[in-house]
Structures are given as structure tokens and as C-alpha cells.
């Protein structure tokens, strides 16, 4: 059950991250600069190749004005 939830959360996170980024018309590099990260990290997150740490999730949520729960698919 935990593994299923982790897969679900990452899938939702990557979908929502990319959707929010594109809605703002940002490149991966621009988003990374705004949240204090690097373009390759955003690329890996959006492609489900890496899991962001808690501080990155908080930075992304604050930047887009959404909750971490929304990013992780815990709320709509």
C-alpha cells in the first residue's frame, strides 16, 4: 500500500509541477531560478526520475501559491 501511494504521489506531483510551470509560461530553468534550484532538478522531478526534498516542495508550493498537499495529490 505504501509503495502504491508513493508512486501515486510522485505521478501527481510531476503532473502538477509541469502544469503549473506551463500555466505561468516558465521554462524549467526559470522555475529553478525562482525556487533556488537548478534546471536539471526540475527536469528530473517532472520526469519522475528524482523525488524532491521537503524544502523544495515547500519552495515550489510557495512560488505557485498552492499547498504542498495539492502538489502531492492529497487535495484538489
C-alpha positions in Angstrom: 0.0 0.0 0.0 2.8 2.5 0.9 4.6 1.8 -2.4 1.4 2.4 -4.3 0.8 5.7 -2.5 4.4 6.8 -3.2 4.0 6.1 -6.9 0.7 7.9 -7.0 2.1 10.9 -5.1 5.1 11.2 -7.5 2.9 10.9 -10.5 0.6 13.6 -9.2 3.5 15.8 -8.2 5.2 15.6 -11.6 1.9 16.3 -13.5 1.0 19.3 -11.3 4.5 20.7 -11.3 4.7 20.7 -15.1 1.1 22.0 -15.4 1.7 24.9 -13.0 5.0 25.8 -14.7 3.5 25.8 -18.2 0.5 27.9 -17.0 2.9 30.6 -15.9 4.8 30.3 -19.1 8.1 29.4 -17.4 11.0 27.3 -18.7 12.4 24.7 -16.3 15.4 27.0 -15.9 13.3 30.0 -15.0 11.4 27.9 -12.4 14.6 26.6 -10.9 16.0 30.1 -10.6 12.8 31.3 -8.8 12.9 28.4 -6.2 16.7 28.4 -5.7 17.3 25.1 -7.5 18.9 24.1 -10.8 17.2 23.2 -14.2 18.3 19.6 -14.1 16.4 19.1 -10.8 13.2 20.4 -12.3 13.8 18.1 -15.3 14.2 15.1 -13.1 11.2 15.9 -11.0 9.0 16.4 -14.0 10.1 13.1 -15.5 9.7 11.2 -12.3 13.4 10.3 -12.1 14.0 12.0 -8.7 12.0 12.9 -5.7 12.2 16.4 -4.4 13.1 17.0 -0.8 10.7 18.7 1.6 12.4 22.1 1.3 12.0 22.0 -2.5 8.3 21.1 -2.2 7.7 24.0 0.2 9.6 26.4 -2.2 7.5 25.2 -5.2 4.2 25.5 -3.2 5.0 29.0 -2.1 6.1 30.1 -5.5 2.9 28.9 -7.2 0.6 29.8 -4.3 -0.6 26.3 -3.7 -0.4 23.9 -0.8 2.1 21.0 -0.6 -0.9 18.7 -0.2 -2.1 19.9 -3.6 1.3 19.3 -5.2 1.3 15.8 -3.8 -2.2 14.9 -4.8 -3.6 14.9 -1.3 -6.2 17.6 -2.2 -7.7 19.0 -5.3 
